[in-house]
Amino acid sequence: MLYCATMYLGRIGFLRPPTIVWLIVLAVAIVGCPSKTIRYPAEHERLLRIDQAVESLRSAYQRKDRSEFHALLLPMDQLDELKRQVEMDFIAFSAIFLEFKIERVTLEKDDINVLIHWQGTWKRDATDMGVRQRGLARLQWVGTHSILLRGVQGDVPFGMKTKQLLAEPPASQTLPR
C-alpha cells in the first residue's frame, strides 16, 4: 500500500523520492528511538565509581602523585611491594605516559575484578626515547561506595624500573669487543 501511495503521489508530482525517504527516516526515528532508562541504577552508579577509581589510579601514577596513589590502596601488607615498586618508578622516570582500556569488570558482592589492557611509555629524561610496554593486568578492588585497590595480578604497568633491571644483563656478563 505504501508503494502504491508513493507511485500515485509521484505521478502527480506531489512528492519526490528523496522527500519520501526523509519522511520515512523521520517516522522511524520518532517511533523507534524511545529514551533509555537505566534498569539497575545502584549497579550503574557502582560501575561509574569503579571506572572513576581505575582512572584515578592511572592518573595518579602518570602524574607521579604519591599521596593520591596511596589513597586508592587498601592498607594491607600485600601492597607494600607495589608501593615500593611505584616509588622506584617515580624516582627513575621523569615522565610516564599510560593508557588503560577496561576489558571486563566482574562484581561479586564487595569484590571487584577489573581486567585492563594497558600501554605506556616511561622516559628517564626529556631527550630519552623512552621504554614502551604494554600488557594485560587484573586489578582487584573492594568496596561499594569507597572503591579501594586490594591486589594486582598479571603483567601490571607498575614497577617498570624493576622490569628493566630484570631484563638487562648484568655488566659482568657482557663480553668485551
GINOR-V240682 format. One record per run of one state. SS is the DSSP state (alpha for helix, beta for strand, coil for the rest). FROM is the first residue (numbers start at 0). LEN is the number of residues. Records with the same first field share a line. If there is no record, write none. Layout:
SS = FROM-LEN ; FROM-LEN
This chain:
coil = 0-1 ; 11-5 ; 32-8 ; 62-3 ; 71-1 ; 73-3 ; 92-2 ; 108-2 ; 123-7 ; 142-5 ; 154-5 ; 167-3 ; 173-4
alpha = 1-10 ; 16-16 ; 40-22 ; 65-6 ; 76-16 ; 159-8 ; 170-3
beta = 72-1 ; 94-14 ; 110-13 ; 130-12 ; 147-7
